[in-house]
Amino acid sequence: MEELIEILEEVREDIDFQNTTDLIDGGVLDSFDILQIISALNDAYDISIPAAEIIPANFNSAEALLAMVERLSEE
């Protein structure tokens, strides 16, 4: 989780990724932030995030992002 938080903070250092659970629903992240996060996760974890995975439920919190990364890493 620490590595993921570091990656997210490189994209937006002004957000408390540890405790925020409405990154999408609350309008905390915009579409450009999401694209940056996708690119950073693809590079850091050597995964490819398909369009079907780009849904609010997967991006609302660091925990949800980590679960998606772990799921995609297993495929």
C-alpha positions in Angstrom: 0.0 0.0 0.0 2.9 2.4 0.8 4.2 2.1 -2.8 0.7 2.8 -4.2 0.3 5.9 -1.9 3.7 7.2 -3.1 2.6 6.8 -6.7 -0.7 8.6 -6.1 1.0 11.4 -4.2 3.3 12.0 -7.2 0.2 12.6 -9.3 -1.6 14.8 -6.6 0.4 15.6 -3.5 -2.5 17.7 -2.1 -4.8 14.8 -1.5 -5.0 12.5 1.6 -5.1 9.2 -0.3 -4.8 7.3 3.0 -8.2 8.4 4.2 -10.2 9.7 1.2 -12.8 7.2 0.0 -14.7 9.4 -2.5 -12.0 10.4 -4.9 -14.3 10.1 -7.9 -17.8 10.4 -6.3 -16.6 13.5 -4.4 -15.0 15.1 -7.4 -11.6 15.1 -5.9 -9.9 13.7 -9.0 -10.6 14.9 -12.5 -10.2 13.0 -15.8 -6.7 14.2 -16.3 -5.7 12.9 -12.8 -7.3 9.6 -13.6 -5.3 9.3 -16.8 -2.1 10.1 -15.0 -2.9 7.5 -12.3 -3.6 4.9 -14.9 -0.3 5.6 -16.7 1.6 5.5 -13.4 0.1 2.3 -12.3 0.6 0.6 -15.7 4.3 1.5 -15.5 4.9 0.8 -11.8 3.1 -2.6 -11.7 3.6 -3.7 -15.3 -0.1 -4.1 -15.9 -2.6 -2.8 -18.5 -5.8 -1.3 -17.1 -8.5 -2.1 -19.6 -11.3 0.4 -20.3 -13.8 -1.9 -18.5 -11.9 -1.4 -15.3 -12.0 2.4 -15.5 -15.1 2.8 -13.3 -15.7 5.0 -10.2 -15.7 1.9 -7.8 -12.1 1.1 -8.8 -10.8 4.7 -8.3 -12.7 6.0 -5.3 -10.0 5.1 -2.8 -6.4 3.8 -2.5 -7.8 0.5 -1.2 -10.0 0.1 -4.3 -7.0 1.0 -6.6 -4.8 -1.6 -4.8 -7.5 -4.3 -5.1 -7.7 -3.6 -8.9 -3.9 -3.6 -9.3 -3.7 -6.9 -7.4 -6.5 -8.4 -9.5 -4.9 -7.3 -12.8 -1.4 -8.5 -11.7 -2.8 -12.0 -11.2 -4.2 -12.2 -14.8 
